[in-house]
Amino acid sequence: MTDTVKQPMLLLPPSRNLVIRLAGDRLLIDDVPDWLADYTGRPAANIVGKSAESFLEPFLPGLSELVRQTSQQRHNFYGFKASLTDKNGESHQLLLDALLPADNGDQELITILMQEVADKLPAALEKATFFGLVGSSEPMQRVFNKIKMYAASDAAVLITGETGAGKEGVAAAIHQMSNRAARPFVTMNCSAITETLFESELFGHEKGSFTGAMRSHRGRFERANGGTLFLDEIGDLPALSQAKLLRVLETSQIEKVGSETPIKIDVRVIAATNHNLEKSSQSSGFRADLYYRINALQIIVPPLRQRADDIELLIQHFIKNLNRKYNRSVSCLTREAVQLLKQYQWPGNVRELRNLMERLFAENQTDVIGLRSLREWYEERMNAAQYAPGKNYSDVTILPWQQPIRLGMPDHEKSPLPATNGDKKLSEAELRKAYQMADGNITRAAELLGIHKATFYRTLKTLNLEREDLMRQAD
């Protein structure tokens, strides 16, 4: 085999399915997805090798019969409806596919593909929705609390956060909760306005004040009078525009271009940025006096990777909105698809997730969207890794895989295992480390090492080890 490549060889790491081994009259669990193990209240490592009839059948009645029928009749079963009752007594509706092994595969194995079907959106979504924002995580609850407090004030607010994190939604929520809610909420993207048009866009102009001014124009401040003006990406304002904006904030008056008559305004200003304005103000990149003027109150919107518990709620929120938009009846993403998305780091935050959901709606006509629908997107994310800056950013991975996906997000991740190739002999220590990181699951341990599961088993045999030895040494 050639030298280790920089890009991962496997563009879509294999998903884990439920695999049942027929051993005489017994049905043994050969592999189990983590989400299914979680439903039973046991770690996956403690279920593998155990009886399916004892450890899974009580939660998923009919599973054993489906496996036996598939084996005896020697044909695949598709769309078998089943009801799973989890450890908390909650019911989950599943669609099961029971598949025979390939001709060259282990004929004693039956693979069960599972799709969880949501009959209705959970009540948790409604409870977690706050003026169009969605989140039940602690970081978002802090944001919601600040919105409630700041809505009662008229002071300027500075909202900071990464691109796509939802800063405009936070600004809109403050406006909707305030006593200005009945008045206009006007937005302006400061990075999209040239310096020459800044005064006209923000303050307005009189007819004939410059070439092309065929009629009088009301600027954003005048249109927002009595309400709220949201200045997005304020950190991108040129220095001269910053000075003009500061003057208006200090005097609460504007002058239209081509006019000498000041106009009194009553506008609450909310600004947003993905830059560190305090640092920029110290290096003269942003006016310090303007920074202190707009930073009377501050809200930090957390990136999506720091509130992974909200991802499933956001997916459900977007499904609800897109069903209404496109007159569709998509019920859910499968459990494995959701779990996979929760492991991605979302450098584009909520906006990136929303765009992915739009894409999935466009590319799929089924009511349940599964892992296979994400294949092309995964390959794109893998290929994008080569363009990400590496020196000043930590590694970010889509999955716990030995090759990092660098997406430029300043986060702290566990160090991945070193990449291996087919010619390298694995040591007992490397096997043990991978086994520990995989919580006792050999399929995942093999993925971490970049080898096939069969290679892992062969190496165990070569080293005269049993998986019990690894478990005992991992304790």
N, C-alpha and C positions, 0 to 999 in steps of 0.2 A: 504493500500500500504506500502511497506517496506521503510527503510531509503533511502535517496537520494544516488544513486550510483555515483561513480567517473566518469565513462565513460558515454557519452551521450546515451540515450535510442534509439534515432532516428539516425540511421547511415546515411541516406540520407534525409536531410530536404526536405519537399515537395516543388516542384516547383509551381510557380503561373501561372495560365492560365487565359485566358479571359473567364469569365462566364457571360452569359446573362440570365436574369430572364424574363419570359413572364408574364406580368401583364395585362391580358385582351388583348387589342390591342397594348399595349405599350411594348417596349423592353427596360429593364433597365439593366444597367451595375452593376453586383453583385461583380465582382472582375476583375482586369486588371493588367497585368504585367507591371513593371516599364518601361521597354524598349519601350513598345507600347505607354504608356503615354508620354514618352519623345518625341516620334515621333510627337505627337499631340501638343506638347508645353505646356502641363498642367501636374501638379503633379497628381499622381494616386489618391490621397485622394480627389481631386476636381472633379474627373470623376465618382468615385463609387457612385452609386445611381442615376446617371443621365441617360438620354435617349441615347441609343446606336445609334439611327437614327440621333440624333442631334450632338453627340459628336464624333462618330466613323465613321459613314457612309460617311461623306464628305472626309475622308482620305482613307477609305477602301470600295469602292463601291461594292455592292453585298453581304456584310456581313449580312444585315437584311434579305434579301431573303433567304440566306443559313440557318439562324436560324429558320425562319418560315417554310421552307420546311422540315427541320429536325424534328420539332415539329409536323407538320401536318401528315407527312408520317410515323412517329414513327420508323425511322431507321437511323443509323449513315451514314454520308457522309465522304469519305476519299479522300485526294488528290485534293481538290478543289483549282484551281489556281486563285490567286487574285493579284492585284497590289495595293500597298500602296504608297500614295504620302505623304511624311512627311511635317513638318512645313516649311522646306526650299525649298520645291518643288522638292526634289529628289525622284526618284521612287525606290521602293523595291519590288522584286518579292517574293510572299509568297505561301506556300502550307498549306491549312487549313484542319483540321479534325474536323467535328462537331459531338459531342457525346451526346447521350441521357443519363440521369442519371441512376444509378443502380436501381434495383427494389425497394430497400428500401430507395432510396434517394429522394430528393425534385424533384418532377416531373415537376416543372416549370422552372428548370434550364437546360440550354444547355451550355456545355463546348466546347470551341474552342481551339484546339491545333494548334500552329503556328510554322512553320519552314521558316526562311528566306533563300532564295536561291540566291546566288551570281552568276550572269551571267558571270562576269569576275572580275579579281582582280582589285581593284581600283587603279587609277593613283597615289594615295597617297603612295602606297607601293614602287613604283619605285622611287618616290621623296625622300622617307625616307631611301633608301638603300645607304650605303656609304662604298665602298670597302668590301662588304660582311657583314657589320654590319647594323642592322636595328633599327631605332629609330627616332621619330619626337619629343619626349619629350625634355623639357629644359635640364634635366641632361645629356642626350645623345648628344644634340647639343653642350654642353660644351666639352664633350669628343671629338667630331668630330673636333671642333675648335683647341683643343690642338694637335690632331694628325696632322693637317695641319701645325701648327707652328713647332712642333718637328721634322717633316719629313725633314725639311731643315737643321737640325743640325746633328752633328755626336756624340753628347754627349750621355752618358748612360741614359737610361730611366728606372724608377722603376714604374711598374703598380701594383696598389693595388686594392683589391676587394675580395668579397666572392667567395667561390667555385662555379664554373659554371656561373659566371657573364659575361664571354667573354673576359678574359684578353689576351688569345692567339690571338683572333681575332683582338684586338686592336694593338697588337705587329705586326701582319701581315699587318695591314693597314698602320702603320708607315713605314714598309719596302717597301710596294708597292708604296707609295707616294714619297719615298726618291730617291736620285740619285744612290742608291744601288739596285734598283728594279730588274735590269737585272742579278744580282749576287745571290748566294744562300741565302735562308732563312732556317737556321738550328735550330732545337729545341732540348731541352734536359730537361727531368723532373728530377730535382735534388733529389726528394724524392724516385725515383725509382732506383737510382744508389748507390751501396754500397761504403763505404769509400775505400775499397781495389781496386775497379775498377774505382774509380773516375779519377785518372790520365790517365789511359789508354783510357777511354771514352772521356775525354775532350781534352787531349794533344796527344793521340796516342801512339803507341809502335813499337819498332823494332822487327824483327823476332828473336826469341830465347831469348828475354829479360826476359822471365819468363816461367815457365812450362805451356805448352799449347799454347804459342805464335808461331804458325806454320808459320805465315806470317806477314809481316809489316802491320800496321793498321793506317789509318789517323783518328785523333781525330776530335771532333766537331769543334774546333777552326780552324783547318787546312781546313776542308771541307767548313767552312763559310767564308774563306778568301775573302775579297773584298765585302762581304755581311753583313748579320746580324745573330747574335747568340741569340736565345731566351732561357733564363734560367728560366724555370717554377718552382715554389715552392722553390725559392732560400733560403727561411727561414729555410728549412729542412736540409741544408748542415751541416755536422759535422764541428767542430772547425778547425781540421787540413785541411780539404778541403777548408774551407774559406780562410785560410792563403795562400794556393797554388793559389787559384783563384785571390786573391788580388795581388799577385806578378805578374801574367800575365797581369792584367789590368794596373798595374803601368809601366810595361816595354814593353808591346806589343810584347812580345816574349814568345815562348813556347819551351820546351825541351821534346821530346818524351821519354817514358820510355825505358831505355836501350841505350839512346844516350846522348852524351855530346855536341852536336852541336845545338845551339839555332836557332830557325826559326822565322823570323820576320813575323808578321801577321798584317793585316789591317781588323779589325772586329769591327762592332758596336754591343755593348751588350745591350740587353733589358731584364730586369729581372722582374719577377712577384711573388707576394706572397699574401697569405690570412692572414698573421700574421702582427702584429704591430711591424715592425722591429726597429722603433725608440725606443719603449719601451724595446724591447729585447736587443738592443745595450747598454742601460743604466744599464741593470741587467746582463750583460756579457753573455747573451744567444746568441747574434750575434755580431760579431766584429764591433765596431763602425767605424773603418777606412774603412772597406769594405762597410758598410752602406752608408757612405758619398760619397764613390767612385761611387756606382751604383745609387745614388739618386740625380744625377745632375738635372734631370728633372723628374717630377712625374705626373702620371695620376691616378685618382681614378675612378674606374668603378662602377657606382651605382648598387645596387641590384635591381632585377626586381620589387620587391614590392614598390620601390620608383619611378617607372616609369610605372605605371599600364596602362597609355594611349598607351604604345607601345605593349601591350600584343596582341591586335587584329592584329596589323601589323605583329608581329612575327608569329602568327598562320597562317596568309595568306602566309607568306614567307615559312614556313615549308610545308604547303599544296602544294605550287608550286614546291618545291624541291622534296617532296615525290611522287607527281604525276609523275614527270619525272623519279624518281628512280624506281618506281614500275609499271610504265605504267598504272596509274590509272587516273580517271577523277573526283576526289572528288572536289566539288565546294566550300563547306564551312562547318563550324560548325553553328548550329542554334544560333539565337540571345541569347536565354536563356542560352545555353551552354557557350557562350563567356562571358556573364555577370557573370556567376557563376565562371568561371576561373579567372576573373578579381578581384574577392573577395578573392581568395586564396593568401597566402603570399609567395609562391615559395621559400622555404629555399634552394633548389638546383638551383634556378635562371633559366637562359635561357636553361641550359643543361637539367634541369628537365622538362621544357616545351617541349623541342625538343623530349625527350624520351617519354613523354606522347603522343605526336602526332604520333610517330612511333607505339606506342601501339594501338592507335585508328585506324590507318591504318590497322594493323594486325588483329584487332578484328572485324572490320566492313567492309562490302562489299558494302555499300550504298554510294551514291554520296553526301548525306547530313548526317552529324553526329550530333546527338542530345543529349539531356541531359541524356537519359536513358543509353547511352553508357558509361557514367562516373560513374555509380552506384558502380561498383566493386572498382574502383579507390578511390572513396569517402570513402567507408568502410575501405579500407586499410589505408587511411590518418587518419581516426578517430581512428583506432586501434593503429596506430603509436604514438598517443598522449601520451600513458602511458609510453613510453620509453624516452620521451624528458626530459631533465633536467629542473627543475622548479624554483630552488631558485634564480638563477641569470639571469633569462630570463623573459620577459614580455609575457603575453598571446597573442597568435595569433590564429585567428579563420578563418575557411574556410567560414563560413557564419555568419551573425549577430545572433548568437545562444547563449543561456544562458550558454552552457558548452564550455569553451575555448579549442581550439586545440593547445597544446603547442608544438611548433616545433623548439624551441631554437633560434629564431630570435630576436635580440635586437631592438625591435620597440615599439612604444608607441601606444596603442590601447585604445579605449573607454572602460571603465569598463563595463562588461556585467551585466545584471540583475542577481540577486541571483536566483539559481535554486528553482523551486517549485515542490511540489508533489500533487497528487490528493486529499489528505486529508486537505491541507491547504486552508483556506478561503482567497481569495484575497481581498485586500482593494481597496478603490477607488483611493488612491494615486498610488498603484502599477499598476492598470489599466491605469491610466492617463499617468504614466511614459512610459509604454510600447507603448501606443497609440502615444505619442509624438515621441518616438524613431522610430516608424514604419511609421511616416509621415501620420498618419490617416488611415492606412490600418489595418483592424482587423485581417486578416489572418496572416500578419507578426507579429502583436502585440501578437497574440496567440502563435506563434512560439517562440518569445522572452521570453514568460512566461512559455513555456514548457507545454502548455495545448492545447486542441483541440479548433477550432474556435467556435464550439457549446457551449463549456464551457464558453468561453468569453462572448457570448451573454446571456447565462443563468445568469452569474454573474452580467452583466449589469441590467438585469431584476430584480434580487434579490435586487440590490442596488437602484432600481427605477431610473436608468439612461438611457438616450438616447445617441447615438453616437454624436449627436449635442452638448450634454452637455460636452463631453470630448473634442470636437473640440473647443468649446467656452472657456473652462478652459485652453486648451493648447495654446491659442493665447496669 
